[in-house]
Amino acid sequence: MRRIPAAAAAALLTAALAACSGSGDPGGNGGAAPATTAPGGPERGAISWETCTDIKRPDGQGPATPDPNLQCGTLAVPLDYAKPGGETIDIALVRVKATGPGARIGSLLFNFGGPGGSGVDTLAQAAKSFGSLGGRYDLVSFDPRGVERSSGVRCGGSELMDRYTSLDSVPGDAAERTETERTIKEFADACQKTSGEVLPHVGTVNAAQDMDRIREALGDTKLNYFGMSYGTQLGAVYATKFPDRVGRFLLDAPLDPSVSMEERALVQTAGFQRAYESFLADCVKDGQCETGADTTVANKNVDKLLGDLDGTPLAVGDRRLTQGLAVTGIAAALYSELSWPFLDQALGMAMKGDGRGLLALADSYNGRDAGGSYSTIMSSFPAVSCLDTAERPDAATLARTEAEALKISPLFGGGGMGVICSAWPVPGDDEAMKVDATGSAPIVVVATTGDPATPYEWGPKLTEQLKTAVLVTHKGEGHGAYLSGEACVKKTVDTYLLDGKVPAEGTTCPGS
């Protein structure tokens, strides 16, 4: 479900390659930050904005000097909304104030996906991409609870994270399966040990309630919102809980929150397989594809590479490119057509014995910086996902899911999130899977036909569940539409968010 900005993956891979060549107007790896106690409950509406000093780029480093246009702050919210006068946690926020021209509309709150992505870092990097909206909106984002600065969930140190992220996508034999199960159990236990205080409270329903506290603190009567990928589920849950507070709501790369883990695994497997086949077809069309001369040869070359890595990982300095990391790198690049040329180069390098390109792509996806430290993304992702469902699949269900997924794609098949959730140390519930925004202002959903991570079929399904939504179809490739560069999508979304004009039913935007 995660949205990874293409520029981030491209920047990391470029560095690796450089090293190789010399209708109506709708209204660190330490533990999590400890909770604090506020006997009377947190003071509502208190954000103290200051110059940001801890922004991180995709490589894990910070800018040389603070950006004067960025402001950061925190908002205290209840750790447990059932105990509003009890312990609190601080939600980290970032803001870029409206620059004009034109009358300020209010704030536009972003969630860029995950679950587990840092909105603070992402908006700091991507604000210029939303410049047409930043004239009349204060652009605002946040690290949701359990993410980075907001009591971020961490599951052990770098050594365990390296082992966990290096696991092969599908265990090859009984010994490898035993090792995989042991590592996953160790990872889950580490989450409980390091972040046990916040683990029961990091789900999407709580995050949606945090968003309403943010709305209030920003001084907005209605919440104007731009959610991508997982952010569409978060927005849908907010609209379900607070339909009368929905302003202009844009949900891009929609997730169907109602699907089971098995259904999600199978649909996403098919989505990534389709995107992979589209990548191969695009790669070979000009005769310059490093992966192979035609799609059949290219696919066989990738299969051989992954088979070889399964037996003998490639040394990359003091690290190893495993089969699992290679698959992660391939999947990461399929999130955007802009990354396809880098994927071809990375595959070509690996076939010649140089794994740096694929490893850079995998590290970008996994949130690992050059020093070996991880962001919270790989820990926050299961923490939120497993809390958002009561499912804890048994061994037979996981085996069935894996077998069906492998029929769809030997490259991307596997057991999905059920594997980690079956070992998760805290129970979940299904509240975040049930959405109905009846009574809200119109919501706009934008779905892309070639989206690998949130396949197009989820767009109509989310639209139907919300009851108040309108679907816009983007004929194109990649995960997400607005940042794809497709002019029709941008115009449609900007017209809605800036002027309040809801797109007509059946609106379709052509691919580039």
N, C-alpha and C positions, 0 to 999 in steps of 0.2 A: 504493500500500500504506500510505500514511501516515495516521496518526491525528492530527487537529488538534483539540484541545479546543474544543468549540463556544463556550465562554465567551470564549476568546481572540479568535476572529473576531468574536463579538458585541460585545465591548468596544471593539475598534477601529472597527467600523462605527458603534456608538453614538456614539463620539466624533466621527466624520465627520458623522453626521446632526445632532449637537448644534451643530457648527460651522455647518451650513447654516442653522439656525434661530437664530443669535446663541447406594454400598453398602458396603465395607470401609474401614478406617482406614489410608490410605496414609501410609506414613511422610511584535572590531576587524577588520580585513582584513589583518592581518599574517600571517606564515608560521606553520606548525605548530611546536609546542614541540619543541626538539631532543631526541633520545633521549640517555640517559645511559648510562654504562658501569658495570657491576657485575661485576668479574672473576669472582667466585664465584657469580654469579647473584643475583637479587633475594632479599632476606630475605622468606620466606613468612610471611604472616599479620600483617603490620605495617600497621595503619591508625591514624593519629593523628587523633582526632576533635577538631574545634574549631568555634567558632561560625562560621556561614557569613557571608561578607562580599561575595560577588560574584554573588548571585542576580539573575537578570534576569526581569522580567515580559514579557508578550507584546509590549509596546511598546518593548522594549529597555532600559528604565530599571530601576533597582534600587529596592528599598523604602527608605523614609526612614531606618528603623532596622532592624538585624538582628533576625530572628525568633529568640527564645531557644529555641524548640522545635526548631529546625533545627540539625543538626550536619553539617559537611562534612569530608571527608578524602580522601586519595589512597592508592592501592595500586600499588606497582611490579610490573610484569609483564614477561615477555620481549617484546621487539619481534617477534622471530621464534622461535616455539616449537621450531623445528628447531635453534635455537642457544640453549638455556636459560641458558647462562652468559654470553651476549653482552649487547648493548645492551638497555636497558629503556625502557619508557614508563610514565608515571603515569596510572592510571585514576581519574578524579574520581568521588567518591561523595557521597551525601547520606543522612541518616538522621533519622527522627522516632521517638524511643523509645516503646515501648509505654506506654500511659497507664493501663491497667486499666479497669474491674475484670476479674477473672479471671486465671487463671494464664497467664504468658507462654508462647507456643508456640515462639517463635524469631523469625527474621527472615523477612520476605516481600519478595523482590526483584522490582522492577518494570522492565519495558521497555515504553514507551508507543507504540512504533512508529517508522516512518521507512521505510527505514533512514536514520538521521541525526538523529533527534530527541534533544534533550537531556533525559535523565532527571532530571538535577539540577534544572533549572529547572522541569520539569513537575511533579515531585513536590512541590516547594516551593509551587507554585500550587494543586495539586489534592489535597493530603493530606487536607483535610477531607472530600472526597468518598469517602474510604475510611475514615472514622472508625469504622465498625462493625468493621473489621479491625484498626485501629490500637490498639484496647484490648489485644489479646493478642499482636500482632506488633509488632516494630520494623519500620516501613515504610522500605525502603531502595531507592534507585535509583542510576543511574550514567550518565555520558556514555560510551557505548561508544567503543572506540578509533577515532580518525578523526573524532570528534564534539566540538565545542566545546573544553572544558578538557582533554580526553584526546587531545592532539596532533591537534586538529581540522584536517581537510582544508580548505584554502582555494584557490580557483581565480581568482586575480587580484583586483583591487580593485573598488570600487563601480561605476565607469564600465562595466567589462566585464560585471559582474553585471546592471546595469540593461539593457544591450543583450541579454544572454542571456535574461533572464526576460521581456523584452518581445517576443520573437519570436512571430510569428503561429503558431497551432496547426498550420496546414497552409499551406505556401508557395503563393501564388496564381499565380505565373508563374515562368519560368525565371530571371529576374533575382533574384526574391525567394528562390528555392530556392538559388541560388548564394550569396547573402548569408547565408542560414541556415546552409549548410554551412561557410562561412568562419568565422562566429561560433562555431559549435560546435567547430570545430577549434582556434580560438584559445582557447576555454574549456578544452578538454582539455589543450592545451599548457601553459596557465597552471597547471593542477593539477599537472602533472609538475614544472614549474619551482619552484613554491612548496612543494609537499608530497611531492616524489618519494621521500623517504626512507621515508615511512609507507605510500604508496599500495599496495605489494605485500602489505601485512600488515593491512589493515583489514576483511577479509571476515568473514562470519558464523561460520565455523569457529573462527577465532582469538578472536572475541568470546565464543563459547561456552566456550572454554578459560579466558578471563578470568573468566567467571562462576563457574567452579569454584574459581579462586583467591579470588574474593570470598567464596564460601561458606565456604571454609576460614578466611579471615581473620575472618569474622563468628562463627566458632566453632560452626557448624551441621554436624551429621553428614549431614543431607539438605538439599537445596536446595528451599525453598518459593518458588514463582514465579508471577507474574501477568504474562502477556505479552499485548499488544494489537497487532493488525494485523501488521506485520513482526515484532513481538515474538513472535508465534506460531511463525514460522519459526525464530527464534533459540532459543526454548524447545525446539522439536522437534529441532534439531541438538544441543542440550545433552543431551536425553534419549537421543539416538542414541549419543552419545559416552560418556555417564556414566549408563546406565540404573539402576545400583544406587544412585545418589545422588539420584534423583528423589524428592522428598517430595510435597507437595500442589501440583499443577501446574494452573493455569487458563489456557487459551488462548482469548482472546476476539477475534472478527473474524478467523477463520483464513485463512491464505494456503496455497495448494497449492504447495509448493516445487518440485514436479516439472514444472510447465508450462514450455513454451518461451516465449521472448519474444513470438513471434507469437501464441500462444494467450493469453498474459496480456493482451496489448494488446487482443485482440478481446473477451475476457470482461469486462475492465474497461470497455471502451467500452460494451458492452451494459449493464453495471451502472449506469454514470453516466447513460445514456440513460433507463433505467427510473426512476431516482431523479428525473431532471429532469421526466419525465412525471408522476410522483407529485406533485412540487412544483407543477406547473401545475394539476393537478386539485384539489389542496388550496387553492391560491391563489384560484381562481375560485368556489369553492363558496358563499362568503358575499356575493358581489357587490361586494367591496371591493378586488379585486386591481388594483394599479397597473400590472401587466404587461399586462393585457388583460381584456376582458369575459368571454371564454370561452377554452378551451384552444387552439382554432385561431387565434383572433386574437392571443392572448398569444404563441404560438410564432412567428407571423409577425412580431410586433413585435420579438421577440428576434433573429430572423433578419435583419431590417432593420437593427437596431442594430449587429449584428456586421458586416454588409456595409458599413455606413457607416464603422465604425471601421477596417475593412480599407483603405478608401480615404483616410479622413481621421481620424486619432486625435483624441480629445478632449483639449484642454489642461486640465491640472489644476495650477494654479500654474506652476512651471517644469518640470513633467513632462507626460507624455502617457499617456492611457489607450489602449493599442493593442488590436487585436482579441485578441491572445494574452493580454494581461493580463486582459481582460474574461472570456474563457473560464476562465482560472484562478480569477478571483473567483467565477464561477458554480459551478465545480466545488468550490471550498472550502466554499461555503455548503451544498452538497448532502451534506456529511459528517454533518450532524445536522439533524433536523426542527426543533430549536430555532433554527436559523439561517435557516429558510425565510422568516419575516416580514422579516428584515433583507435577504434577497436580493430580495424583492419591492420593498422600498423603494429598494434600490440600483439595480435595473433601472429603476424609475420615474424616479429621478433622472437616470440616464444618458440615457433617452429624451427628457428635457427639456434635455439638454446639460450635465449636471453629473455628471462621472465619479468624484467623490470616494468614493462608497460602494463601487463595484466595485473601485476602486484600493485602498481600505483592506482589502477582503477578499483581494485578490491579494497585497498586501504581507504580510498575516498569514500566508498560506500559504507565501510565498517567504522568510519570515524577514527582511524588510527593516524597519528601524526608521525613525522620522520623520527622523532625521539622515542617512539614506542608507546606513547600515552594514548589512551582512548577517550573520546567524548562519551557521553552517556547513551548515545543512540542505540547501541547494541544491547544495553541493559534496560533502557526505558521502553524499547519496543516490545519485548515480551511482558514487561511489567504491566503496561497498559492493556495490551492485547489479551493477556490471560485473565485480567480482572474484568474485562468486558464480556466474558462468556462463562456460563456455568459448565461448559463442556470440558471433560477431562477424558479424552479417548483412551480406550483400553488397547492392548497389544494387537488384538484381532482387527480393530477398526483402523489402527495406524498401518498395519500390513496391507489391508484392502486399499486404503487411500494411496499408499506408495505404489502398489501394483497398478492401479488404474492410472495414476499420474505418469508412470513410466511408459505406459502404452501410448499416452498422448505425446510425451517428449522424453526420450532417454537422456537428453541433456539437462532438462530442468525438472524432471519428475522427482517426487519425494513425498514425505508425510506432512509437509507444511507445518504451521504453527502448533498443530496438535502434539508434535513430538516434545517441544519444550513445555507446553501447558500441562501435559500429563505428569510432568515432574515438578510443577510449580508449587511453592510452599504455602500459598494462600488461596482460598476459594474465590471464585468469581460469581457474577450473576448476569442475567440477560437483559437488564433494563436498557442498556445502550443499543441493543439490537432492535428495539421497537420504537419507530418514529412515526409521528403524525402531527403535522404543523397546522391542523385545522384552526382557523381564526387568525392566522398570520397574514402579513402583507405578501404579495407575490414574491416567490423565490426563483432565481434563475439557475438552472443546472446546465453545465456545458460538458458534453461527453465526446471523446475522440474515437473514431472508428478503429484506429490502429494502436490504441493504448495497450501496452503489455501488462501493466501492473493493476490498473482498474479497467478491465475490458469494457467495451462499449455497452454491452448488454446490461451492465449495472446502472447506466444512466437512466433509461426508461423505468427501471424498477425503483430507483430512489425517487424519481419524479412522481411516480404513482403513489408510493408510500407517504410522501409528504402532503399530498392532497392539494397544496397551494402552489406547486412549482410548475415552471415552464421549461421544456427541454430544448436546448440548442445543440444541434449535431455538427461536430467539426470533422470533416472528411480529411484525415491526415494521419500521420504517424507520431509516436512518442507519447510520453506520459504528461498529460496536461496540454491545454490549448492556448491559454492567454500568452504564455511566454514562448510559444512556438514561432512567432513572427508572422502568423497568418493575419493579414490585414482585416479581413471580414470579422474574425473573432474579436480582435482588439476594438474595432469600431462598435460592434454590438455590445460588448461588455462596457466600454467607456460610456456609451450613450445611456445605458441602464444606470450605471453607478453615478454618473454626473448629472444626468437630466431626469432620471427616474422613469424612462421609457422602457417598459417591459417588452421583450421581443415577442413577436407573434408566434403562436403555436406552429410547430413544424419548421422553424427557422433552421436553415442548413448553410454552413459556410464551407466553401470548397477548400481542398488542400492546395498547398503551394505547388 
